[in-house]
């Protein structure tokens, strides 16, 4: 095959994988603006309505690590196809839902499909593109579509809900998912870890149950109470399961997660920073949506359109980030991104009510956040997969996805609790002022998460790895294995 044909095949494969990741990320937010319509049509109670979002998050976050390792063991292309078919069928089932339980189960299965797709897709990108400038460019595209998926979901959700009905925020995934599964054998090469002959069932069960229960405890904490017996019991069981997982892995000669991978300092640091990216940014999208609709009184469509500059700028900044990583390394790019996110969230902490405005309170800080997100998302992903062995590509991909998802659930749970507490204890006579005060404090705490991420990126990520990767990329080579 000619070199040009090989390159064309690689970029067609990336287009397919990035589209799949875009849909997976988009689906975490696309239902948000449709929730009022869903609640009316299916007679949801107010308490249960949040589980339309939480069920997806729970299964996505809980099964990511298992999905990544299954991709390594069973085959990355095979798991990608299986996940896309499951996702597409679950989306169809969700759109046809006639009851609360039906829709929540469909969203759970969607999350499971997403947990199979996402690490498989990222690991295929990692194994398809040579480490260095080529992979940085590919992960720039990956970061652009993944980073803009959350904002695009709000926009698309608003349009579909207004003009087609809430069912279409789910139906739209079915043809895309089936088409992706259909063309995958033509565009993607199969790859897997040939060295392992057994599967660690005990490790798989304990880590999946532990992560899923941990995410459930976090998203349920605001309803049950952080100090309630339910939350403390669930948290304790989750910690016990994860502790059991560590014991099982240390004793198993072929573990699900070989802990030797954590000897890579840059991988460890990247995952910790990814946790803080999730904690700061997932909640940012949540509170911006509430501010637009509850304070500025935007309808679903107008709130979605308000996200358009954010989504477009994430795409541009991710492309810039992939070039910066090649020139100066992923560590300084990541620190710069986290500092930009910090400043953006501090700016958001000044949102005003009454008298707030889109341009002054939302547009400019969201543009700053978009640049920071593009820089941070691309560089942390490159750092998390750099220097890993090909047979561990799915594991590394599952780890970075898990860090972001667990961080998102943890951050949203903490900041929602803080915002609600501040609002409830506010002495302002105007209810909007009290609500806005809660938003401001939540943004401020979110800024501390982002600043902590910037500091830890400086302390935990090895600058030698970052410089070596940039120098090798400039020479058109793959860097040597990262320092353990």
LOGU-832965 format. One record per residue (C-alpha): chain; x, y, z; residue in one letter. Coordinates in Angstrom, 1 decimal. Layout:
BEGIN
kemi; east; north; up; torba
A; X; Y; Z; A
...
//
This chain:
BEGIN
kemi; east; north; up; torba
A; 0.0; 0.0; 0.0; X
A; 1.4; 3.5; -0.9; X
A; 2.3; 5.8; 1.9; X
A; -0.5; 8.3; 0.9; X
A; -3.0; 5.4; 1.0; X
A; -1.8; 4.4; 4.4; X
A; -2.1; 7.9; 5.7; X
A; -5.5; 8.3; 4.2; X
A; -6.7; 5.1; 5.8; X
A; -5.4; 6.3; 9.2; X
A; -7.2; 9.6; 9.0; X
A; -10.4; 7.9; 7.8; X
A; -10.2; 5.6; 10.9; X
A; -9.7; 8.6; 13.1; X
A; -12.7; 10.3; 11.6; X
A; -14.8; 7.3; 12.5; X
A; -13.4; 6.9; 16.0; X
A; -13.7; 10.7; 16.8; X
A; -17.3; 10.7; 15.6; X
A; -18.1; 7.8; 17.9; X
A; -16.4; 9.5; 20.9; X
A; -18.3; 12.7; 20.0; X
A; -21.6; 10.9; 20.2; X
A; -20.7; 9.2; 23.5; X
A; -19.7; 12.5; 25.2; X
A; -22.6; 14.4; 23.7; X
A; -25.1; 11.9; 25.1; X
A; -24.1; 12.8; 28.7; X
A; -25.5; 16.3; 28.1; X
A; -28.0; 16.1; 25.3; X
A; -30.8; 15.0; 27.5; X
A; -30.4; 17.9; 30.0; X
A; -32.5; 20.5; 28.2; X
A; -35.1; 17.7; 27.4; X
A; -35.7; 16.8; 31.0; X
A; -38.8; 19.0; 31.5; X
A; -40.4; 17.5; 28.4; X
A; -39.4; 13.9; 29.5; X
A; -40.8; 14.5; 33.0; X
A; -44.2; 15.7; 31.6; X
A; -44.6; 12.9; 29.1; X
A; -43.5; 10.0; 31.2; X
A; -44.8; 11.4; 34.5; X
A; -41.5; 11.3; 36.3; X
A; -41.3; 12.4; 39.9; X
A; -38.9; 15.3; 40.5; X
A; -36.5; 13.0; 42.5; X
A; -36.3; 10.4; 39.8; X
A; -35.9; 12.8; 36.8; X
A; -32.2; 13.3; 37.6; X
A; -31.6; 9.6; 37.0; X
A; -32.1; 10.1; 33.3; X
A; -28.7; 11.7; 33.4; X
A; -27.2; 9.8; 36.4; X
A; -28.0; 6.3; 35.1; X
A; -25.8; 7.0; 32.0; X
A; -23.0; 8.5; 34.1; X
A; -23.2; 5.6; 36.6; X
A; -22.7; 2.8; 34.0; X
A; -20.3; 4.8; 31.9; X
A; -18.0; 5.6; 34.8; X
A; -18.4; 2.2; 36.5; X
A; -17.6; 0.0; 33.4; X
A; -14.8; 2.1; 31.8; X
A; -11.9; 0.3; 33.3; X
A; -13.3; -3.1; 32.5; X
A; -14.2; -1.9; 29.0; X
A; -10.6; -0.8; 28.4; X
A; -9.1; -4.1; 29.6; X
A; -11.7; -6.1; 27.6; X
A; -10.6; -4.2; 24.5; X
A; -6.9; -5.2; 25.1; X
A; -7.8; -8.9; 25.8; X
A; -10.7; -9.6; 23.4; X
A; -9.9; -7.2; 20.6; X
A; -10.2; -3.4; 20.3; X
A; -12.1; -3.3; 17.1; X
A; -14.4; -6.1; 18.3; X
A; -15.2; -4.2; 21.5; X
A; -15.7; -1.0; 19.6; X
A; -18.3; -2.6; 17.3; X
A; -20.1; -4.4; 20.1; X
A; -20.2; -1.2; 22.1; X
A; -21.6; 0.8; 19.2; X
A; -24.3; -1.7; 18.5; X
A; -25.3; -1.9; 22.2; X
A; -25.3; 2.0; 22.3; X
A; -27.5; 2.2; 19.2; X
A; -30.0; -0.3; 20.3; X
A; -30.3; 1.2; 23.8; X
A; -30.8; 4.6; 22.3; X
A; -33.7; 3.2; 20.2; X
A; -35.2; 1.6; 23.3; X
A; -34.9; 4.9; 25.2; X
A; -36.7; 6.9; 22.5; X
A; -39.5; 4.3; 22.6; X
A; -39.8; 4.4; 26.4; X
A; -43.3; 4.4; 27.9; X
A; -42.3; 4.7; 31.6; X
A; -39.7; 6.0; 34.1; X
A; -38.2; 2.5; 34.7; X
A; -38.0; 1.8; 30.9; X
A; -36.1; 5.0; 30.2; X
A; -33.7; 4.7; 33.1; X
A; -32.8; 1.1; 32.1; X
A; -32.3; 2.2; 28.5; X
A; -30.0; 5.0; 29.7; X
A; -28.0; 2.5; 31.8; X
A; -27.5; 0.2; 28.9; X
A; -26.4; 3.3; 26.8; X
A; -23.8; 4.0; 29.5; X
A; -22.6; 0.4; 29.3; X
A; -22.2; 0.7; 25.5; X
A; -20.4; 4.0; 25.9; X
A; -18.0; 2.4; 28.4; X
A; -17.1; -0.3; 25.8; X
A; -16.7; 2.2; 23.0; X
A; -14.7; 5.0; 24.5; X
A; -11.5; 3.2; 25.8; X
A; -11.5; 0.9; 22.7; X
A; -11.7; 4.0; 20.4; X
A; -8.9; 5.8; 22.2; X
A; -6.7; 2.8; 22.4; X
A; -7.1; 2.2; 18.6; X
A; -6.0; 5.9; 18.1; X
A; -3.0; 5.2; 20.3; X
A; -2.0; 2.0; 18.4; X
A; -2.7; 3.4; 15.0; X
A; -0.7; 6.6; 15.2; X
A; 3.0; 6.7; 15.9; X
A; 3.9; 8.3; 19.2; X
A; 5.1; 11.8; 18.5; X
A; 3.9; 14.6; 16.2; X
A; 1.5; 12.2; 14.3; X
A; -0.2; 11.0; 17.4; X
A; -0.3; 14.5; 18.9; X
A; -2.1; 15.8; 15.8; X
A; -4.6; 12.8; 16.0; X
A; -5.2; 13.4; 19.7; X
A; -5.7; 17.1; 18.9; X
A; -8.6; 16.0; 16.7; X
A; -9.8; 13.6; 19.4; X
A; -9.6; 16.3; 22.1; X
A; -11.5; 18.8; 19.8; X
A; -14.5; 16.5; 19.3; X
A; -14.5; 15.1; 22.8; X
A; -14.2; 18.5; 24.4; X
A; -16.9; 20.1; 22.3; X
A; -19.3; 17.2; 22.7; X
A; -20.7; 18.4; 26.0; X
A; -21.4; 21.9; 24.7; X
A; -22.8; 20.5; 21.4; X
A; -25.1; 18.2; 23.3; X
A; -26.8; 21.2; 24.9; X
A; -27.2; 22.9; 21.6; X
A; -28.5; 19.8; 19.7; X
A; -30.7; 18.8; 22.6; X
A; -32.4; 22.2; 22.5; X
A; -33.0; 22.1; 18.8; X
A; -34.3; 18.5; 18.8; X
A; -36.5; 19.0; 21.8; X
A; -38.1; 22.1; 20.4; X
A; -38.7; 21.0; 16.8; X
A; -38.8; 17.1; 16.9; X
A; -39.6; 16.1; 20.5; X
A; -37.5; 14.7; 23.3; X
A; -37.5; 11.2; 21.8; X
A; -35.2; 12.4; 19.1; X
A; -32.3; 13.2; 21.5; X
A; -32.1; 9.4; 21.8; X
A; -33.3; 8.3; 18.3; X
A; -30.5; 10.4; 16.7; X
A; -27.9; 8.0; 18.1; X
A; -29.3; 4.9; 16.5; X
A; -28.4; 5.4; 12.8; X
A; -25.0; 6.9; 13.7; X
A; -24.1; 4.0; 16.0; X
A; -25.2; 1.3; 13.5; X
A; -23.4; 3.1; 10.6; X
A; -20.2; 3.3; 12.7; X
A; -20.4; -0.4; 13.6; X
A; -21.0; -1.3; 9.9; X
A; -18.0; 0.6; 8.5; X
A; -15.7; -0.3; 11.4; X
A; -14.4; -3.6; 9.8; X
A; -13.5; -1.7; 6.6; X
A; -11.6; 1.2; 8.4; X
A; -10.2; -0.3; 11.6; X
A; -7.5; -3.0; 12.0; X
A; -8.0; -5.5; 14.8; X
A; -5.4; -5.5; 17.6; X
A; -5.2; -7.1; 21.0; X
A; -2.8; -8.2; 23.8; X
A; -1.5; -11.5; 22.6; X
A; 0.4; -12.2; 25.9; X
A; -2.5; -12.9; 28.2; X
A; -4.3; -16.2; 28.1; X
A; -6.6; -15.8; 31.1; X
A; -9.2; -13.3; 32.3; X
A; -9.2; -11.9; 35.9; X
A; -12.9; -12.4; 36.8; X
A; -12.4; -11.4; 40.5; X
A; -10.6; -8.2; 39.6; X
A; -13.2; -7.4; 36.9; X
A; -16.2; -7.8; 39.3; X
A; -14.6; -6.0; 42.3; X
A; -13.4; -2.9; 40.3; X
A; -16.6; -2.6; 38.3; X
A; -18.9; -2.9; 41.3; X
A; -16.6; -0.6; 43.4; X
A; -16.5; 2.1; 40.8; X
A; -20.2; 1.9; 40.0; X
A; -21.2; 2.0; 43.6; X
A; -18.8; 4.9; 44.2; X
A; -20.3; 7.0; 41.4; X
A; -23.8; 6.1; 42.6; X
A; -22.9; 7.2; 46.2; X
A; -21.6; 10.5; 44.8; X
A; -24.5; 11.3; 42.5; X
A; -27.1; 10.2; 45.2; X
A; -25.4; 12.1; 48.1; X
A; -27.2; 15.4; 47.5; X
A; -30.5; 13.6; 47.7; X
A; -29.7; 11.3; 50.6; X
A; -27.5; 13.7; 52.5; X
A; -23.7; 13.6; 52.7; X
A; -23.6; 12.4; 56.3; X
A; -26.6; 10.1; 56.0; X
A; -26.4; 6.4; 56.9; X
A; -27.2; 5.5; 53.2; X
A; -24.3; 7.6; 51.8; X
A; -21.8; 6.4; 54.4; X
A; -22.8; 2.8; 53.9; X
A; -22.6; 2.9; 50.1; X
A; -19.2; 4.8; 50.3; X
A; -17.8; 2.2; 52.7; X
A; -18.9; -0.7; 50.6; X
A; -17.4; 1.0; 47.5; X
A; -14.1; 1.5; 49.3; X
A; -14.1; -2.1; 50.5; X
A; -14.7; -3.4; 47.0; X
A; -11.9; -1.3; 45.6; X
A; -9.6; -2.4; 48.4; X
A; -10.5; -6.0; 47.6; X
A; -9.6; -5.3; 44.0; X
A; -6.1; -4.1; 45.0; X
A; -5.6; -7.3; 47.0; X
A; -6.8; -9.5; 44.2; X
A; -4.6; -7.7; 41.6; X
A; -1.5; -8.1; 43.7; X
A; -2.0; -11.8; 44.1; X
A; -3.1; -12.6; 40.5; X
A; -0.2; -13.6; 38.1; X
A; -2.2; -12.1; 35.2; X
A; -4.2; -9.2; 36.7; X
A; -6.9; -7.1; 35.1; X
A; -4.8; -4.1; 36.0; X
A; -1.1; -4.7; 36.3; X
A; 0.0; -2.1; 38.9; X
A; 3.4; -1.9; 37.2; X
A; 1.7; 0.6; 34.8; X
A; 1.5; 3.1; 37.7; X
A; 5.3; 3.2; 37.9; X
A; 5.0; 5.6; 35.0; X
A; 5.2; 8.9; 36.8; X
A; 3.6; 10.9; 34.0; X
A; 0.7; 8.4; 33.7; X
A; 0.1; 8.7; 37.4; X
A; 0.2; 12.5; 37.3; X
A; -1.9; 12.8; 34.2; X
A; -4.7; 10.7; 35.8; X
A; -4.7; 12.8; 39.0; X
A; -4.9; 16.0; 36.9; X
A; -7.7; 14.5; 34.8; X
A; -9.7; 13.8; 37.9; X
A; -9.5; 17.6; 38.7; X
A; -10.3; 18.6; 35.2; X
A; -13.5; 16.5; 35.5; X
A; -14.2; 18.0; 39.0; X
A; -13.9; 21.6; 37.7; X
A; -15.4; 21.4; 34.2; X
A; -18.4; 19.0; 34.3; X
A; -19.9; 21.2; 37.0; X
A; -19.1; 24.4; 35.0; X
A; -21.4; 23.2; 32.1; X
A; -24.1; 22.3; 34.7; X
A; -24.1; 25.7; 36.4; X
A; -23.9; 27.7; 33.2; X
A; -27.0; 25.9; 31.9; X
A; -28.9; 26.7; 35.2; X
A; -27.7; 30.3; 35.1; X
A; -28.9; 30.8; 31.5; X
A; -32.3; 29.2; 32.1; X
A; -33.1; 30.2; 35.7; X
A; -31.5; 33.6; 36.0; X
A; -31.5; 34.9; 32.4; X
A; -34.7; 33.0; 31.6; X
A; -33.5; 31.5; 28.3; X
A; -35.6; 28.7; 26.8; X
A; -33.9; 25.4; 25.9; X
A; -33.2; 26.4; 22.3; X
A; -31.7; 29.8; 23.2; X
A; -29.6; 28.2; 26.0; X
A; -28.3; 25.7; 23.5; X
A; -27.3; 28.3; 20.9; X
A; -25.6; 30.3; 23.7; X
A; -23.1; 27.3; 23.9; X
A; -22.1; 27.6; 20.2; X
A; -19.1; 29.9; 20.7; X
A; -17.8; 27.7; 23.5; X
A; -18.1; 24.5; 21.3; X
A; -16.4; 26.1; 18.3; X
A; -13.5; 27.6; 20.3; X
A; -12.8; 24.2; 22.0; X
A; -12.3; 22.8; 18.5; X
A; -9.9; 25.5; 17.5; X
A; -7.9; 25.5; 20.8; X
A; -7.6; 21.7; 20.7; X
A; -5.9; 22.0; 17.3; X
A; -3.6; 24.7; 18.6; X
A; -2.8; 22.5; 21.7; X
A; -1.7; 19.5; 19.5; X
A; 0.9; 21.8; 17.8; X
A; 2.0; 23.3; 21.2; X
A; 2.5; 19.9; 22.7; X
A; 4.8; 19.0; 19.8; X
A; 6.8; 22.3; 20.2; X
A; 7.0; 22.8; 24.0; X
A; 5.7; 19.5; 25.5; X
A; 2.5; 18.4; 27.1; X
A; 3.4; 19.5; 30.6; X
A; 3.6; 23.3; 30.0; X
A; 0.5; 23.1; 27.7; X
A; -1.4; 21.3; 30.5; X
A; -0.4; 23.8; 33.1; X
A; -1.4; 26.7; 30.9; X
A; -4.8; 25.1; 30.2; X
A; -5.5; 24.6; 33.9; X
A; -4.5; 28.2; 34.7; X
A; -6.9; 29.5; 32.0; X
A; -9.7; 27.3; 33.4; X
A; -9.0; 28.7; 36.8; X
A; -9.2; 32.3; 35.6; X
A; -12.4; 31.5; 33.7; X
A; -14.1; 30.0; 36.7; X
A; -13.0; 33.0; 38.8; X
A; -14.6; 35.2; 36.2; X
A; -17.8; 33.0; 36.3; X
A; -17.9; 33.5; 40.1; X
A; -18.8; 37.2; 39.4; X
A; -22.1; 36.3; 37.6; X
A; -24.8; 38.8; 38.6; X
A; -28.5; 38.7; 39.3; X
A; -30.6; 40.6; 38.8; X
A; -29.2; 42.6; 35.8; X
A; -26.9; 39.8; 34.5; X
A; -26.1; 39.6; 30.8; X
A; -25.0; 36.9; 28.4; X
A; -22.0; 38.8; 26.9; X
A; -20.5; 40.1; 30.2; X
A; -21.4; 37.1; 32.5; X
A; -21.2; 34.1; 30.1; X
A; -19.7; 34.7; 26.7; X
A; -16.2; 36.0; 27.6; X
A; -15.4; 33.7; 30.5; X
A; -16.8; 30.7; 28.5; X
A; -14.4; 31.6; 25.6; X
A; -11.5; 31.6; 28.1; X
A; -12.6; 28.3; 29.5; X
A; -12.9; 26.8; 26.0; X
A; -9.2; 27.6; 25.3; X
A; -8.2; 26.2; 28.7; X
A; -10.3; 23.0; 28.1; X
A; -8.8; 22.4; 24.6; X
A; -5.3; 22.8; 26.0; X
A; -5.9; 20.7; 29.1; X
A; -7.9; 17.9; 27.5; X
A; -5.4; 17.3; 24.6; X
A; -2.3; 17.5; 26.7; X
A; -3.5; 15.3; 29.6; X
A; -4.7; 12.6; 27.2; X
A; -1.3; 12.6; 25.5; X
A; 0.5; 12.4; 28.8; X
A; -1.8; 9.6; 30.0; X
A; -1.0; 7.3; 27.0; X
A; 2.6; 8.4; 26.4; X
A; 5.2; 5.7; 26.9; X
A; 2.7; 2.9; 27.6; X
A; 3.2; -0.5; 25.9; X
A; 0.9; -1.3; 23.0; X
A; -0.7; -4.2; 24.9; X
A; -1.7; -1.8; 27.7; X
A; -3.3; 0.8; 25.3; X
A; -6.8; -0.1; 26.3; X
A; -5.9; -0.1; 30.0; X
A; -4.3; 3.4; 29.8; X
A; -7.3; 4.7; 27.8; X
A; -9.8; 3.2; 30.3; X
A; -7.8; 4.8; 33.2; X
A; -7.9; 8.3; 31.8; X
A; -11.6; 8.1; 30.9; X
A; -12.4; 6.7; 34.4; X
A; -10.4; 9.5; 36.1; X
A; -12.4; 12.2; 34.1; X
A; -15.8; 10.5; 34.7; X
A; -15.3; 9.9; 38.4; X
A; -13.9; 13.4; 38.7; X
A; -17.0; 14.8; 37.0; X
A; -19.4; 12.9; 39.3; X
A; -17.4; 13.9; 42.4; X
A; -17.1; 17.6; 41.4; X
A; -20.8; 17.9; 40.4; X
A; -21.9; 16.2; 43.7; X
A; -19.7; 18.5; 45.8; X
A; -20.5; 21.7; 44.0; X
A; -24.2; 21.1; 43.7; X
A; -24.3; 20.4; 47.5; X
A; -22.4; 23.7; 48.1; X
A; -24.6; 25.7; 45.8; X
A; -27.8; 24.3; 47.4; X
A; -26.5; 24.9; 50.9; X
A; -25.5; 28.5; 50.1; X
A; -28.8; 29.2; 48.4; X
A; -30.8; 27.7; 51.3; X
A; -29.0; 29.7; 53.9; X
A; -29.0; 33.0; 52.0; X
A; -30.8; 35.9; 53.7; X
A; -31.5; 37.8; 50.4; X
A; -35.1; 38.7; 50.0; X
A; -35.0; 38.0; 46.2; X
A; -35.0; 34.3; 45.4; X
A; -32.9; 34.9; 42.2; X
A; -30.2; 36.6; 44.2; X
A; -30.0; 33.7; 46.6; X
A; -29.9; 31.2; 43.7; X
A; -27.2; 33.3; 42.0; X
A; -25.2; 33.5; 45.2; X
A; -25.1; 29.6; 45.3; X
A; -23.8; 29.6; 41.7; X
A; -21.1; 32.1; 42.5; X
A; -19.7; 30.1; 45.4; X
A; -19.8; 26.9; 43.3; X
A; -17.8; 28.5; 40.5; X
A; -15.3; 29.8; 43.1; X
A; -14.7; 26.3; 44.6; X
A; -14.5; 24.9; 41.0; X
A; -11.7; 27.4; 40.4; X
A; -9.8; 26.0; 43.4; X
A; -10.1; 22.5; 41.8; X
A; -8.6; 23.8; 38.6; X
A; -5.8; 25.7; 40.3; X
A; -5.0; 22.5; 42.3; X
A; -4.8; 20.7; 39.0; X
A; -2.3; 23.3; 37.6; X
A; -0.1; 22.9; 40.7; X
A; -0.2; 19.1; 40.7; X
A; 0.6; 19.1; 36.9; X
A; 3.7; 21.0; 37.8; X
A; 4.7; 18.7; 40.6; X
A; 3.6; 15.2; 39.5; X
A; 4.3; 15.2; 35.7; X
A; 7.9; 14.6; 34.8; X
A; 9.3; 17.5; 32.8; X
A; 11.9; 15.2; 31.2; X
A; 9.2; 13.0; 29.7; X
A; 7.4; 16.1; 28.4; X
A; 10.6; 17.5; 26.8; X
A; 11.7; 14.2; 25.4; X
A; 8.3; 13.7; 23.8; X
A; 8.5; 17.2; 22.2; X
A; 12.1; 16.7; 21.0; X
A; 11.3; 13.3; 19.5; X
A; 8.2; 14.7; 17.8; X
A; 10.2; 17.5; 16.3; X
A; 12.6; 14.9; 14.9; X
A; 9.7; 12.7; 13.7; X
A; 10.6; 9.9; 16.0; X
A; 8.8; 8.0; 18.8; X
A; 10.3; 8.9; 22.3; X
A; 11.9; 6.3; 24.4; X
A; 9.8; 4.7; 27.1; X
A; 8.8; 7.1; 29.9; X
A; 10.6; 7.0; 33.2; X
A; 9.1; 4.7; 35.8; X
//
